[in-house]
Amino acid sequence: MSVRYEIVHTTVYHYQQPVSFGEHRVMFRPRDSHDLRVLATDLEVSPEAMVRMIQDPHSNSVALVQPLASAVELKIVCSFMIEHAHTNNLELPLSPSAEVFPFAYSLEERFDLEGYMRPHYDDPGGHLTAWARQFLRTDGLTGTRELLVQMNQAIRDNFRYVERDEEGTQTPQATLKLNSGSCRDFALLMMEAARRLGIATRFVSGYLYDPALDGGEAVGTVGAGATHAWLQAYLPGAGWVPFDPTNNLLGGSQLIRVGVARDPSQAAPIAGSWYGEAGDYLGMTVTVAVKRR
């Protein structure tokens, strides 16, 4: 079963007086795969801009946007029509050797996954490692999938979600200490915790469909109406399996992938430069509308 979505992502930068612009790196286009097809795309930029489409080292689609004139506003509107097949994390069988934790990747897998297995953040005091190890059973065997499912749910149940307009992502240690964070923070926390246990993970940026915004039943989904973030864990036999600790989602068709990366800093939805006086920048507004068709 598949569903179609119409997505409109609008980003507007506001300035006090006309400024000139450097190149902007835009990662808005959904990532095609066997479960997600992009049927139509459109990109509008004001002021007029030169646009080049490339693929980054992770095969994400990236638009390099170079505005050609100065302005008090830079507006980038990306529109997409996609078809998304429903996926269920719990239905994907693992290789017998990976069903019980700990497990070992094959030598070939380790060559390809090395950058996704190595922790990217220090763990002074071992607090992150201790937090991760609490999900290992002491009364029997620990199922690999069950370990990640419980970690996913624990973040949703025990941490407070907060929206943050600041660029960047909290360190996992900061998220543990504050007991709160944004979707990007929660994704990074679970990524680094799983890496401390030897499981390969990668960051995913994209969009979240909330049925309540389409007149459907409210189910407590958070993170819709803007860009969203979650993670994937590589499990032999099942491949890259999605986990959304912000909403305790395990696959499905609500999560719409755009970019994947080793670290959140590599999958920023938009990044660029401008030239003017220090006080010219007034702020940015971002809206994401995801409608089912």
Buried (B, 14 or more C-beta within 10 A) or exposed (E): EEBEBBBBBBBBBBBEEEBEBEBBBBBBBBBEEEBBBBEEBEBEBBBEBEEEEEEBEBEBBBBBBBBEEBBBEBBBBBBBBBBBEEBEBEEBEBEEEBBBBEBEBEEEBEEEBEEBBEBBBEBEEEEBBEBBEEBEEEEEEBBBBBBBBBBBBBBBEEBEBEEBEEEEBBBBBBBBEEEBBBBBBBBBBBBBBBBBBEBBBBBBBBBBBBBEBEEEEEEEBBBBBBBBBBBBBBBBEBEBBBBBBBBBBBBBBBBBBBBBBBBBEBBBBBEBEBEBEEEBBEEEEBEBBBEBE
